[in-house]
Amino acid sequence: MNDKYDIEITGEAVGGKSQQEAIAALARYAGISEERAQQMFASAPTVVKRDIPEDLAERYERKLADLGIGARRAVANVHEEALALEPVEAGADTPDAAAAEVHSSASGSPAADTPAAQAGQVPPTGGSSGGETEGKRHIGFVFSGNGYEYFKIWIVNILLTIVTLGLYAPWAKVRNAQYFYGNTSLDNASFAFTADPKKMLIGRLIALGLLVAFMAIYNVSPVAGLFLSLGLIFVFPWVLNRTFAFYARNSTYRNIRFRFVGRYTDALVNFLGWPILATLSFGLLSPFMLFKQKQYVIDNHRYGNKSFAFRAKVGDFYGLVFIAIGIGLAGLIAGSLVGVVLALIYAPLGILSGVAALAGYAVGILYFVTNMQNLIFNNTSLADNDFKARYQMKSYGLLMVTNFLMTIVTLGLFIPWAKVRVAHYAAEHTALNVTQDLDKFAAISQPDESAFGEEFGDVFDMEVGI
């Protein structure tokens, strides 16, 4: 009795994914170009793994299904050419190891049964979707969470925060972060968020106490309160640095911590000095301000003893901002003209003029958001490893619109699903070109950062992020 099986891609998308999403997932996960993944779908059924045990074949099916890729087992034909066979390694008896072999099967190994492989073609290189870029291995991020699973965490967090009058908030924040970190993986290893909610609660209570003291002083002496308010402006860069340091210190990948080493004076210049100058210049220095802020945050992050680097130029930001403004203004004008035309056809339709104008302006915002993400990631590196992103206006815009409409229709209950969908999109459109195993990076142990700065920022409405 033959107990060996082949794994075939059926050419169908499953799990609510569109075929294009499934193709992108296959390209990202297998480390091949989308063109090659498209070929594999078009020529389905396509064998991606041959002659493997039944239990391992089941793991392949489940992993591919999780990615939205239709796959099935087929009894292996032992009479097929020997080049199509690939021995199963001892380490491939776990879901992650089994899933990792899809990369070798689909990216040009003898086990890959695709038109390109049969023709002896080499996988395309270059760009963010290629399998190998200048000798680097292309690894896509994977997010495995789902809306219903996160909804249960989200609703419990809300109820407990209300019942405890806000005291549960730090635990809610940690649970949320742990869910998204834990379900985000790179090269078959998940991220982790290790913050202690008790420390966060202490920091929050201290910050709340300072806020109460400030309000009391302001009520007793408005002049003293005014001077304290001005002083808080100079506290903001410190809060910002402590927030970045706290989240970095409590974020790990392969048990190696991230760090943030930014200095107060640099934060003061980039997040207080440049915004003031940008305002005084009537916005002309805003792109330069954005550039300096992103450069400061990225260049001062570390992973173990390896540094992040930001390679973008000031001109990239000016070009992006001016094009976004141009698109937004063109959309605003076009939308207004459409409204005028509709009003001439039927007067009551003139009310749609404002809606059309805002929709046109939203296109400019969408262009800015998607291309800013691409600009940041495509110019960020970690040592010799390069990040890649390929956000698209059409797909991202559709995601945002559907999330917004569903959130309105469900009176906010769709929020967990909306967050999960955004996380899926971010993972599917972000990757890392690596030169070596990331777990070989050396970790540098540092004392825990105080949670006080992060919670201080929360209380004073200084929520920050990269």
WOURVEN-V559193 format. One record per backbone hydrogen bond with DSSP energy under -1.0 kcal/mol. CO is the residue of the C=O (numbers start at 1). NH is the residue of the N-H. Records with the same first field share a line. If there is no record, write none. Layout:
CO->NH + NH
This chain:
4->76
5->52
6->74
7->48 + 49
8->72
9->46
12->70
14->17
18->22
19->23
20->24
21->25
22->26
23->27
24->28
25->29
26->30
27->31 + 32
28->140
33->37
34->38
35->39
36->40
37->41
38->42
39->43
41->44
46->9
47->113
49->7
52->5
53->57
54->58
55->59
56->60
57->61
58->62
59->63
60->64
61->65
62->66
63->67
64->69
65->68
68->14
70->10
72->8
74->6
77->80
81->84
82->85
89->92
94->98
95->99
96->100
97->101
99->102
100->103
101->105
102->106
103->107
104->109
109->112
114->118
115->119
116->121
117->120
124->131
131->138
133->136
136->133
137->434
139->432
142->185
146->150
147->151
148->152
150->154
151->155
152->156
153->157
154->158
155->159
156->160
157->161
158->162
159->163
160->164
161->166
162->165
164->167
166->169
168->172
169->173
170->174
171->175
172->176
173->177
174->178
175->179
176->180
177->181
178->182
179->183
181->184 + 191
183->144
184->191
185->142
189->186
192->252
196->200
197->201
198->202
199->203
200->204
201->205
202->206
203->207
204->208
205->209
206->210
207->211
208->212
209->213
210->214
211->215
212->216
213->217
214->218
215->219
216->220
217->221
221->225
222->226
223->227
224->228
225->229
226->230
227->231
228->232
232->236
235->239
236->240
237->241
238->242
239->243
240->244
241->245
242->246
243->247
244->248
245->249
246->250
248->251 + 258
250->194
251->258
252->192
253->256
256->253
257->304
259->302
263->267
264->268
265->269
266->270
267->271
268->272 + 273
269->274
272->276
273->277
274->278
275->279
276->280
277->281
278->283
279->282
281->284
283->286
285->289
286->290
287->291
288->292
289->293
290->294
291->295
292->296
293->297
294->298
295->299
296->300
298->301
300->261
301->308
302->259
303->306
306->303
307->383
309->381
313->317
314->318
315->319
316->320
317->321
318->322
319->323
320->324
321->325
322->326
323->327
324->328
325->329
326->330
327->331
328->332
329->333
330->334
331->335
332->336
333->337
334->338
335->339
336->340
337->341
338->342
339->343
340->344
341->345
342->346
346->349
347->350
348->351
349->352
350->353
352->356
353->357
354->358
355->359
356->360
357->361
358->362
359->363
361->365
362->366
363->367
364->368
365->369
366->370
367->371
368->372
369->373
370->374
371->375
372->376
373->377
374->378
377->380
379->311
380->387
381->309
382->385
385->382
386->433
388->431
392->396
393->397
394->398
395->399
396->400
397->401
398->402
399->403
400->404
401->405
402->406
403->407
404->408
405->409
406->410
407->412
408->411
410->413
412->415
414->418
415->419
416->420
417->421
418->422
419->423
420->424
421->425
422->426
423->427
424->428
425->429
427->430
429->390
430->141
431->388
432->139
433->386
434->137
437->440
438->441
442->305
451->455
452->456
453->457
454->458
455->459
456->460
457->462
458->461
